[in-house]
């Protein structure tokens, strides 16, 4: 059986904790990570996109994970989907 190398295509990993007011983000590579807390609105989500795309311009090389918080994640999910992320 061959090992699963599907994760090798990702260069940047991003985990997001979502609350009504904020998105708490940790992003980075296997060797370094960064933390940022942004507002859960258009301004904060736009800043998150800029941060991620500066760190890794190839959108297909970014893996983004977040908890399913129902309506609290709607804005973020719609923007990420619209940006092919």
C-alpha positions in Angstrom: 0.0 0.0 0.0 1.4 3.4 -1.0 1.5 6.2 1.6 -1.1 9.0 1.2 0.7 12.1 -0.1 -2.4 14.3 -0.6 -1.2 16.8 2.0 2.0 17.4 0.2 0.3 19.7 -2.3 -0.3 22.3 0.5 2.4 24.8 1.5 0.4 27.0 3.9 -2.0 25.8 6.6 -4.6 28.0 8.3 -6.8 27.2 11.2 -9.6 29.6 12.2 -11.7 29.8 15.4 -14.8 31.8 14.7 -16.9 33.9 17.2 -19.6 36.5 16.6 -17.1 39.4 16.8 -13.8 37.9 15.9 -11.9 35.3 13.8 -8.9 33.9 15.6 -6.4 32.7 13.0 -3.2 30.6 13.1 -1.4 30.2 9.8 1.9 29.0 8.6 4.1 26.2 7.3 5.6 23.1 8.8 8.5 25.2 10.1 6.8 28.4 11.3 3.5 29.8 12.3 1.8 33.1 13.1 -1.3 34.2 15.0 -3.6 37.0 14.3 -7.0 38.0 15.7 -9.3 39.9 13.2 -12.8 41.2 13.2 -15.5 38.8 11.9 -16.7 41.3 9.2 -15.8 42.3 5.7 -12.8 44.3 6.8 -11.3 41.5 8.9 -12.0 38.8 6.3 -10.4 41.0 3.6 -7.3 41.5 5.8 -7.2 37.7 6.3 -7.2 37.1 2.5 -4.4 39.6 2.0 -2.3 37.9 4.8 -2.8 34.4 3.3 -2.1 35.4 -0.3 1.0 37.3 0.7 2.3 34.2 2.5 1.3 31.9 -0.4 0.2 33.4 -3.7 -0.9 29.9 -5.1 -4.5 29.6 -3.7 -4.5 25.8 -4.4 -1.5 25.4 -2.0 -3.5 26.8 1.0 -5.5 24.5 3.3 -8.0 26.4 5.4 -9.9 24.7 8.3 -12.5 26.1 10.6 -15.1 24.9 13.0 -18.7 24.8 11.7 -20.3 27.6 13.7 -23.4 27.9 11.6 -24.4 31.5 10.8 -21.2 32.8 12.4 -19.1 31.4 9.6 -21.4 32.4 6.7 -19.5 35.6 5.7 -16.1 33.9 5.8 -17.3 30.8 4.0 -18.9 32.8 1.2 -15.8 35.0 0.7 -13.4 32.0 0.7 -15.6 30.1 -1.8 -15.8 33.2 -4.0 -12.0 33.5 -3.9 -11.5 29.8 -4.8 -9.9 29.0 -1.5 
